[in-house]
Amino acid sequence: MSRLVVKVGGAASAGAAAQILALAEGHEVCVVHGAGPQISDEMARRGLEVRFVGGRRVTTPEALEVVRESLAAVNAAVCAELGALAVPLAGYEAGLEAQQMPELGLVGTPLPSAPPAVLDALAAGLVPVLSPLARGPLNVNADEAAAALAVGIGALRIHFLTDVPGVFHEGELLSSIRAEHAESLIGAGQFEGGIVPKLLAAVHAARGGLVAEIGETAVLA
């Protein structure tokens, strides 16, 4: 049975279970989720600065506590929707590895890894649901974490489940985009915000031999 990683954005986490299970048919599936909107809202409520560099959240020790709490809440919600199949996992406890990016604070670039807890859940026919907080702990962009995990566990496919249909360029929904074209458009400033790390993560996965999809858009090596 082939392996599939589904990345669920924080904005798309509510009601995602049906889509996850539909995608998972015939696969061993691992879910990686974010909590971007939830984190930003709570940081603003606490009077903490919300700042991103290249799609990554600058993370102070105070912000990291918000990240931890928000990810835990989203993890619990996704697991509740999935039901008895779900295995809740915090990345830093499960063994998600990352290299710190000191210029962004407590932020890490994820490294391909195969946490034993993820492999054990998959072997048992369950669905591990992983939050992207790596050992340290370090805040890791969820798109990048999903791609690194997919490579690490030998997944065949990665699907980025978002609150939009796919990748848009000049008002058009793309059915596919080549990796080099995506990088060129990013370099030219054609994309900004959260789509940048998502596209780069999909490019990384595609070049690692995976089938990579952002909504309805296939990212091709």
N, C-alpha and C positions, 0 to 999 in steps of 0.2 A: 504494500500500500504506500503510495507516494505521500510526501509531506507538504503541507501548505501552511504558510504564515499569513495571517490576516492582521493588518494593522488598522486599528479603529481610532479615529481622531476623537478628541474630547467632545467636539461639537456634534459628532455623529454617534456617540456612544449610546444615547437613549434610543431604545427600540432596535438596536443593532443585532439582537440575537437571531432573528429570523434570517437576516442576510448572511450572518456568519454560518449558520447551520446549512443554508442552501449552498454556499460556496464549499462547505466542508464535505459534501456528499462524496464518498469514495476516497477520502483523504484522511490521514492523520493531520489534525489541525492544531496550531498554536496561535493564540491571540496575543498581540501586543497593543496596548492602548495608550493614548495620551490623556491630557487633562488641561490643554492649553487655555481655553476660555475660563474654566473654573479657577485655575491658578491666577490668571490675570485679574479676574473679578475680586478674588479674595485678597490679593496683594494691594489692589487699589483701595479696598475697604479698610485695610490696615495701614494705609498711608505709605506703602512701600513703592519705590520706583519700579515701573515696568519698562524694561528696555531689552531690545533684541539686537544681535549683531549676526548678520548672515542667517537669519532664521533661528538662531539659538538664543535662549533666554539667559541674560546675565544673571548669575545666581549668587547672592550673598548668603551667609549663614541664616539670616532671618527669612530670606526668600526660600531657602531649602526646606525649612519647616513647613511652609505653605505648600511647596511642591509635594512633600511627603504626605501631608494630610489630604490634599486634593487627589493625588493618585490613588491613595487608599480608598477614598470614597467612590471614585469611578470604578476601581477594581471590584469593589463590593457590589456595585450596581450592575456591572456587566455579568459578574458571576451569578447574581440573583436571577437575571434574565435567562441565562443559559441553563440554570438549574443544576441537577445532580451531576452532570458531566463535568462541570467546571472545577478547576483546581486553582485557587487564588495564590499567586506568587508575587512577592516583592523582589525585584531584580537584584537588589543588593544582598538579599538573604539567599537567593537561589544560586548566585554566582555569576551574574552578568558582569563582564569585565569592560573597563574603559580606561583610556589614557587621559589624564587631566589636561585641560586647557586653561592654565592659570590666568590668562588675560581676560577670561570670562567669569572668573571666580570658581565656584564649586561645580564646574561643568566638565563633562568628559566626552571624548570621541570613542564610541563603542568599538570593541574588538570582536571579531568572530569568536563565538564561544558556544559551547553546548552544555548548559547547566544540567547536572544530573537530575534535578527535580523535574525539569522539562522533559527529558528523555524518559524518566520513569512514568510520568503521567501519560505520555504518548503511548508507551508500551502497554499501559493498562487500558487503552481505549478511551482515555479521558481527554479533556481540553484544558491544557494549561493556559492561564490568563495572567500575563506578565506585565508588571508595571516597569517603566524604563528608568529606574533609579539604580545605577550601578554601584559596585563596591566602592567604598570611600567614606560615606556615600557621595556619589556625583550625579548631578542632574544630566540626563542624556536625552537628546532629541528623540522622540518616539519613532519617527520615520527611520532615522539612522539605526536605532536599536533594533527595529524589526528586520532591516536589511542585514545587519551583522549577525543576528540570531539565525536568520534564514540560511545564510551561508554556513554558519557554524554547525547547524543540525542537519545539513544536507537536504534542505527542502528543494522541491522541484519548482515551486511557484510561490510568489508573494503577491498579495492583493492589498492595495491601500484603499480602505473603505472610508469615504469622505462624505461631507454634507453637500458636495457639488457633483455633477455627473462625471467629471473627468478634467483633463487639462485643456484649457482654452488659450488660444493665441489669436490675437486680432479679432476677437469676438466669435471665433469658430471653435467648436468642440473637436479636438483632434482624435481620430480613431487610433492613430499610432504616431510615435515620434522616435527618431533614431537618437541614440545616446550622444553622438557627436553634435547633432543639431540642437539637442536640449542644452548641452554645455555651452554651445556658441550663443544661443539666445540668452542664457543666464549671464554669460560674460558681457553681452551687449546691453544688459539691463532690461531685457524684455519681460522678465519675471521678477517679482519681488515678494517679500513676506514668506508665509509658510509654505508656499508651493516650491520654493527654492530647495530647502533640505529634502522635501518629499521627492522632487525630481532627481536630485543628486543621489538619494538613497536608492531609487528605482534604477538609475543608471548603474550604480555599483552592483546591485543585485543582478541586473541583466548581463553585465560583463562577467559576473561570476557563474554564468550559465543558467540562471533562473528565468522562468517566465515571470515578467514583472508587469503589473497592471495598476494604474491609478484610476479608479472608477472604470469607465469605458475606454480609457486610453491605454494602449499597449506601449511600453517602453522597450525598444529593441536595441540590442547590442550592435 
